[in-house]
Amino acid sequence: MQVYGLPLKDVVNEKFGDGIMSAIDFTANVEKVKGNDDSTRIKMIFEGKFLPYKKW
């Protein structure tokens, strides 16, 4: 995640606007799957509530 953290945050901001994904009600699933060329691949699913930033 150290490598992909900022790009993932940028994608979330692009699709949802300026905000974060909450860690309170958050799940992460990681699966090992086979690719079309019989390679081993990683499938990661993150699910969490989007919280828009609020100006004070």
C-alpha positions in Angstrom: 0.0 0.0 0.0 3.0 2.3 0.4 3.4 2.4 -3.4 -0.3 2.6 -4.4 -1.7 4.6 -1.5 -1.6 8.1 -3.1 -2.8 6.9 -6.6 -5.8 5.2 -4.9 -6.6 8.3 -2.9 -6.4 10.3 -6.2 -8.9 7.9 -7.9 -11.3 8.2 -4.9 -11.1 12.0 -5.1 -11.7 11.9 -8.8 -14.8 9.7 -8.6 -16.3 11.0 -5.3 -14.9 14.5 -4.7 -12.6 15.7 -2.0 -12.8 13.4 1.0 -11.6 10.1 2.6 -12.8 6.5 3.1 -13.7 5.9 6.7 -11.7 3.3 8.7 -14.5 2.9 11.2 -16.8 0.7 9.2 -14.2 -0.7 6.8 -13.5 -4.1 5.3 -10.7 -5.4 3.2 -10.7 -8.7 1.3 -7.7 -10.2 -0.4 -8.0 -13.2 -2.8 -5.5 -15.2 -4.8 -6.9 -15.7 -8.4 -5.7 -17.2 -11.6 -5.0 -14.9 -14.6 -5.9 -15.8 -18.2 -2.3 -16.9 -18.8 -2.3 -19.1 -15.6 -0.4 -16.5 -13.7 -1.1 -15.9 -10.0 -2.9 -12.6 -9.5 -4.1 -10.6 -6.5 -7.7 -9.3 -6.1 -8.2 -6.7 -3.4 -11.5 -5.3 -2.4 -11.8 -2.3 0.0 -15.2 -1.2 1.2 -15.8 1.8 3.4 -18.0 4.8 3.8 -17.0 7.9 1.9 -16.7 11.0 4.1 -16.4 14.3 2.3 -14.2 17.0 3.7 -16.1 19.8 5.4 -14.9 23.4 5.6 -15.2 25.0 9.0 
